[in-house]
């Protein structure tokens, strides 16, 4: 029996030394672009910075998991938005006889004007629901733009290292749109702090061929709401009463 020990040991050694098949490396994209994002015409450096911004503000998963957000837009409107269901409620602090409720997925709404619910015709209700959706598009962009740098039909260009009006060294990017939203001809310069990788200023252009912005405002006073960072300071104006909630009574979107 002893004479078989040596050959068996050799076989074991040969098997253990056999080359292993290399394991396939799986790369998980942590901030995938929305379907229709203009990857071809966007700069890789701008895309990289957009991903860093998402990470600095809490990360893509945290943003996707965020459910309900409330905020006051410059004192003119109070919005409650369920990101998951698409429901939006808009209250008007200076006129509580008007309340707009809409759904940004179905584009249908429930409208109260001058204290009375609109019961028809459907075209009139739909008109106000679309008006409410346009308000939401505008007001949400003022608060959530940094999370939307890789949205559908947007193009990101890297311009330069520049300084903001406050003298902060920042990455300067150009954000343009292709047939999306209420004002697709707009353009923004988005400034990203080279240290914090947070958006710290934007400049707005009415037309994407314009060379001088119509206005520029800071993005400052970042605070943590839920698990995400949001900035409410826009210089002369502010987005206030910001809340991030895990749940809310569904009646807020059905009962005035």
C-alpha positions as CSV (number, residue, x, y, z in Angstrom):
1,X,0.0,0.0,0.0
2,X,2.9,2.4,0.7
3,X,4.1,2.3,-2.9
4,X,0.9,4.3,-4.0
5,X,1.4,7.2,-1.6
6,X,4.0,9.1,-3.7
7,X,2.1,9.1,-7.0
8,X,-1.1,10.1,-5.3
9,X,0.6,13.1,-3.6
10,X,2.0,14.1,-7.0
11,X,-1.5,14.1,-8.6
12,X,-2.9,16.2,-5.7
13,X,-0.1,18.7,-6.1
14,X,-0.6,18.9,-9.9
15,X,-4.3,19.5,-9.5
16,X,-3.9,22.1,-6.9
17,X,-1.4,24.0,-9.1
18,X,-3.6,23.9,-12.1
19,X,-4.3,27.4,-13.5
20,X,-7.7,28.8,-12.4
21,X,-10.1,30.4,-14.8
22,X,-10.1,34.2,-14.2
23,X,-13.3,35.4,-12.6
24,X,-15.3,37.9,-14.6
25,X,-15.2,41.4,-13.1
26,X,-18.7,42.9,-12.7
27,X,-18.7,46.6,-12.8
28,X,-21.8,48.1,-11.1
29,X,-22.7,51.6,-12.3
30,X,-23.6,53.6,-9.2
31,X,-25.2,56.5,-11.0
32,X,-26.7,55.3,-14.3
33,X,-27.9,58.0,-16.6
34,X,-31.6,58.2,-17.3
35,X,-32.8,56.7,-20.6
36,X,-32.2,59.2,-23.4
37,X,-29.3,61.1,-21.7
38,X,-27.1,62.5,-24.4
39,X,-24.0,60.4,-23.6
40,X,-22.5,60.8,-27.1
41,X,-22.4,64.6,-27.0
42,X,-21.6,64.9,-23.3
43,X,-18.0,65.2,-22.0
44,X,-16.7,62.3,-20.0
45,X,-15.2,64.7,-17.4
46,X,-18.6,66.4,-17.0
47,X,-20.2,63.0,-16.5
48,X,-17.6,62.1,-13.9
49,X,-18.3,65.3,-12.0
50,X,-22.1,64.7,-12.2
51,X,-21.5,61.3,-10.6
52,X,-19.3,63.0,-7.9
53,X,-22.1,65.5,-7.2
54,X,-24.6,62.7,-6.8
55,X,-22.3,60.9,-4.3
56,X,-21.6,64.1,-2.3
57,X,-25.4,64.7,-1.9
58,X,-26.0,61.3,-0.5
59,X,-25.7,58.9,-3.4
60,X,-28.0,57.5,-6.1
61,X,-29.6,54.8,-4.0
62,X,-30.5,57.3,-1.3
63,X,-32.0,59.7,-3.8
64,X,-34.0,56.9,-5.5
65,X,-35.3,55.7,-2.1
66,X,-36.3,59.2,-1.0
67,X,-40.1,59.1,-1.0
68,X,-41.8,62.4,0.1
69,X,-40.4,65.9,0.0
70,X,-42.1,69.1,1.1
71,X,-40.8,72.7,0.5
72,X,-41.9,76.3,0.2
73,X,-40.9,77.9,-3.1
74,X,-39.9,81.5,-2.4
75,X,-43.0,82.0,-0.2
76,X,-45.3,81.7,-3.2
77,X,-46.1,78.0,-3.2
78,X,-45.9,75.1,-0.8
79,X,-45.3,71.8,-2.5
80,X,-45.7,68.2,-1.3
81,X,-44.3,65.6,-3.7
82,X,-44.4,61.8,-3.5
83,X,-41.5,60.8,-5.7
84,X,-42.7,57.2,-5.9
85,X,-46.3,57.7,-6.8
86,X,-45.9,61.0,-8.7
87,X,-48.5,62.8,-6.6
88,X,-48.0,66.5,-6.1
89,X,-50.0,68.9,-4.0
90,X,-49.6,72.7,-4.3
91,X,-50.9,75.1,-1.7
92,X,-50.8,78.9,-2.0
93,X,-50.0,80.6,1.3
94,X,-51.5,83.9,0.2
95,X,-54.6,82.4,-1.2
96,X,-55.8,79.2,0.6
97,X,-58.9,79.1,-1.5
98,X,-56.8,77.6,-4.3
99,X,-55.3,74.1,-4.1
100,X,-53.9,72.2,-7.0
101,X,-53.3,68.4,-6.9
102,X,-51.8,66.6,-9.9
103,X,-49.9,63.5,-10.8
104,X,-46.8,63.9,-12.9
105,X,-47.1,60.3,-14.2
106,X,-50.8,60.4,-15.2
107,X,-51.1,64.1,-15.8
108,X,-54.5,64.1,-14.2
109,X,-55.5,66.3,-11.3
110,X,-58.0,67.5,-8.7
111,X,-58.3,71.3,-8.6
112,X,-59.9,73.8,-6.2
113,X,-60.3,77.4,-7.4
114,X,-61.8,80.2,-5.4
115,X,-62.8,77.6,-2.7
116,X,-64.7,75.3,-5.1
117,X,-63.6,72.1,-6.6
118,X,-63.7,72.1,-10.4
119,X,-66.0,69.4,-11.6
120,X,-65.7,69.9,-15.3
121,X,-65.4,70.0,-18.1
122,X,-62.4,67.7,-18.1
123,X,-60.5,70.0,-20.4
124,X,-60.6,72.7,-17.8
125,X,-59.5,70.4,-15.0
126,X,-56.7,69.1,-17.2
127,X,-55.6,72.7,-18.0
128,X,-55.2,73.4,-14.3
129,X,-53.5,70.1,-13.7
130,X,-51.0,70.9,-16.5
131,X,-50.5,74.3,-14.9
132,X,-49.7,72.6,-11.6
133,X,-47.3,70.3,-13.3
134,X,-45.5,73.2,-14.8
135,X,-45.2,74.8,-11.4
136,X,-43.8,71.6,-10.0
137,X,-41.3,71.2,-12.9
138,X,-40.0,74.8,-12.2
139,X,-40.0,74.6,-8.4
140,X,-38.5,71.2,-8.2
141,X,-35.6,72.1,-10.5
142,X,-34.7,75.0,-8.2
143,X,-34.2,72.5,-5.4
144,X,-33.2,69.2,-7.0
145,X,-31.2,70.2,-10.1
146,X,-27.9,68.6,-8.9
147,X,-29.7,65.2,-8.8
148,X,-30.8,65.7,-12.4
149,X,-27.6,66.4,-14.3
150,X,-27.9,63.1,-16.2
151,X,-31.6,63.3,-16.9
152,X,-33.1,62.2,-20.2
153,X,-32.4,64.5,-23.2
154,X,-29.8,66.6,-21.4
155,X,-26.3,67.3,-22.5
156,X,-23.4,68.1,-20.2
157,X,-20.2,69.9,-21.4
158,X,-17.2,70.6,-19.3
159,X,-16.1,74.2,-19.8
160,X,-13.2,75.1,-17.4
161,X,-12.0,75.6,-13.8
162,X,-13.5,79.0,-12.9
163,X,-14.3,80.9,-9.8
164,X,-17.8,81.7,-8.5
165,X,-19.0,85.2,-7.6
166,X,-17.8,84.3,-4.1
167,X,-14.3,83.5,-5.4
168,X,-14.6,79.7,-4.9
169,X,-12.6,77.5,-7.4
170,X,-15.2,75.4,-9.1
171,X,-15.7,73.1,-12.1
172,X,-17.8,75.0,-14.6
173,X,-20.2,72.9,-16.8
174,X,-22.8,73.7,-19.4
175,X,-26.2,72.0,-19.2
176,X,-28.5,72.1,-22.2
177,X,-31.7,70.3,-23.2
178,X,-33.1,68.6,-26.2
179,X,-36.9,68.9,-26.6
180,X,-37.8,68.3,-23.0
181,X,-39.5,70.2,-20.3
182,X,-41.5,73.4,-20.7
183,X,-38.5,75.5,-21.8
184,X,-36.1,73.3,-23.7
185,X,-34.2,76.3,-25.2
186,X,-32.8,77.2,-21.7
187,X,-29.2,76.8,-20.8
188,X,-27.4,76.7,-17.4
189,X,-23.8,77.1,-16.3
190,X,-23.4,74.8,-13.3
191,X,-20.5,75.4,-10.9
192,X,-19.3,72.6,-8.7
193,X,-16.9,73.3,-5.8
194,X,-13.6,71.5,-6.5
195,X,-13.3,70.5,-2.8
196,X,-16.8,69.5,-1.7
197,X,-18.1,68.5,-5.1
198,X,-21.4,70.2,-4.3
199,X,-23.1,72.6,-6.7
200,X,-22.4,76.1,-5.4
201,X,-23.7,78.4,-8.1
202,X,-25.7,78.4,-11.3
203,X,-26.2,80.9,-14.1
204,X,-29.4,80.8,-16.2
205,X,-29.8,81.7,-19.9
206,X,-33.1,82.1,-21.7
207,X,-31.6,80.7,-24.9
208,X,-28.8,78.2,-25.4
209,X,-27.1,80.5,-27.8
210,X,-27.0,83.4,-25.4
211,X,-23.6,84.4,-24.0
212,X,-24.7,86.5,-21.1
213,X,-26.9,84.9,-18.4
214,X,-30.1,86.5,-17.3
215,X,-29.3,85.8,-13.7
216,X,-26.9,83.9,-11.4
217,X,-27.5,82.7,-7.9
218,X,-25.6,80.8,-5.2
219,X,-26.4,77.3,-4.1
220,X,-25.5,77.4,-0.4
221,X,-26.5,76.5,3.1
222,X,-26.6,72.7,2.4
223,X,-28.3,70.7,5.2
224,X,-29.2,67.1,5.6
225,X,-32.8,66.2,5.2
226,X,-33.5,62.6,5.7
227,X,-30.4,61.0,4.1
228,X,-29.8,63.6,1.3
229,X,-28.2,67.0,1.2
230,X,-30.2,69.9,-0.1
231,X,-29.5,73.6,-0.5
232,X,-32.2,76.2,0.1
233,X,-30.2,79.5,-0.2
234,X,-30.5,81.2,-3.6
235,X,-29.2,84.6,-2.6
236,X,-32.1,87.1,-2.5
237,X,-34.6,84.2,-2.3
238,X,-34.8,80.9,-0.5
239,X,-36.5,77.6,-0.5
240,X,-37.7,77.0,3.0
241,X,-39.7,74.6,5.2
242,X,-37.9,71.7,3.5
243,X,-38.8,68.3,4.9
244,X,-38.0,64.7,3.8
245,X,-40.5,62.1,5.0
246,X,-40.8,58.4,4.8
247,X,-44.6,58.4,4.9
248,X,-47.6,60.8,4.8
249,X,-51.3,60.4,4.9
250,X,-52.5,59.7,1.4
251,X,-55.4,62.0,2.0
252,X,-53.1,64.9,1.4
253,X,-53.3,64.1,-2.3
254,X,-57.1,63.4,-2.4
255,X,-58.8,65.7,0.1
256,X,-58.6,69.5,0.0
